[in-house]
Amino acid sequence: MANHLRFVGRTVMVQNGNVDAAYGVLNRILAQDGVVEAVRRCRYYEKPCVQRRRRAFEASRRVYCAEMARRIAFLARSNRQDPWLGC
């Protein structure tokens, strides 16, 4: 089981008996993976219309964030020509 990739990715080593720091690191890893939100969402029943609305919002947010990242990468690239050569 220790060779499973998701298990290894969520393994946190406790150093010098500092359990609080390791607990914080583990919470941050689980939040980034979306496990915390999934557990909170499954705690109560979610109506189908609310579920559809949430999934549509998440999809539109993914598209928006991907487009903005693409635009920022385009503007921040370093090998483009200077548009104002004579100025």
C-alpha positions as CSV (number, residue, x, y, z in Angstrom):
1,M,0.0,0.0,0.0
2,A,2.9,2.3,0.6
3,N,3.8,2.2,-3.1
4,H,0.5,3.6,-4.1
5,L,1.1,7.1,-5.6
6,R,-1.7,8.9,-3.8
7,F,-0.7,7.4,-0.5
8,V,2.9,8.5,-1.0
9,G,1.7,11.9,-2.1
10,R,-0.3,12.4,1.1
11,T,2.4,11.0,3.5
12,V,3.7,13.5,6.0
13,M,6.8,12.8,8.1
14,V,6.8,14.1,11.7
15,Q,10.1,15.7,12.6
16,N,11.4,16.1,16.1
17,G,8.0,15.2,17.5
18,N,6.4,18.3,16.1
19,V,2.9,16.9,15.4
20,D,1.2,20.2,15.0
21,A,3.3,21.3,12.1
22,A,2.9,17.9,10.4
23,Y,-0.9,18.2,11.0
24,G,-0.9,21.6,9.3
25,V,1.0,20.3,6.3
26,L,-1.4,17.3,6.0
27,N,-4.4,19.6,6.1
28,R,-2.9,21.8,3.4
29,I,-2.2,18.8,1.2
30,L,-5.8,17.5,1.6
31,A,-7.2,20.9,0.9
32,Q,-5.2,21.2,-2.3
33,D,-6.4,17.8,-3.4
34,G,-10.0,18.8,-2.7
35,V,-10.7,16.1,-0.1
36,V,-11.9,18.5,2.5
37,E,-14.5,20.1,0.2
38,A,-15.7,16.6,-0.9
39,V,-16.2,15.5,2.7
40,R,-18.1,18.7,3.6
41,R,-20.2,18.4,0.4
42,C,-21.1,14.8,1.2
43,R,-22.1,15.6,4.8
44,Y,-25.6,16.6,3.7
45,Y,-27.8,15.8,0.8
46,E,-27.4,18.0,-2.2
47,K,-30.4,18.5,-4.4
48,P,-29.9,17.6,-8.1
49,C,-30.6,21.2,-9.3
50,V,-28.0,22.6,-6.8
51,Q,-25.5,19.9,-7.8
52,R,-25.9,20.8,-11.5
53,R,-25.6,24.5,-10.7
54,R,-22.4,23.9,-8.7
55,R,-20.8,21.7,-11.3
56,A,-21.6,24.2,-14.1
57,F,-20.0,27.0,-11.9
58,E,-16.9,24.9,-11.3
59,A,-16.6,24.1,-15.0
60,S,-17.0,27.7,-16.0
61,R,-14.4,28.7,-13.3
62,R,-11.9,26.2,-14.7
63,V,-12.4,27.6,-18.2
64,Y,-12.0,31.1,-17.0
65,C,-8.9,30.4,-14.9
66,A,-7.3,28.5,-17.8
67,E,-8.0,31.3,-20.2
68,M,-6.6,33.9,-17.8
69,A,-3.5,31.8,-17.2
70,R,-3.0,31.5,-20.9
71,R,-3.3,35.3,-21.3
72,I,-0.9,36.0,-18.5
73,A,1.6,33.5,-19.9
74,F,1.3,35.2,-23.3
75,L,2.0,38.7,-21.8
76,A,4.8,37.5,-19.5
77,R,6.8,35.7,-22.1
78,S,10.3,36.9,-22.4
79,N,11.2,36.2,-26.0
80,R,8.9,38.7,-27.7
81,Q,10.0,41.6,-29.8
82,D,9.9,45.1,-28.4
83,P,6.8,46.9,-30.0
84,W,8.4,50.4,-29.5
85,L,11.9,50.1,-31.0
86,G,12.6,53.8,-31.6
87,C,11.2,55.2,-28.4
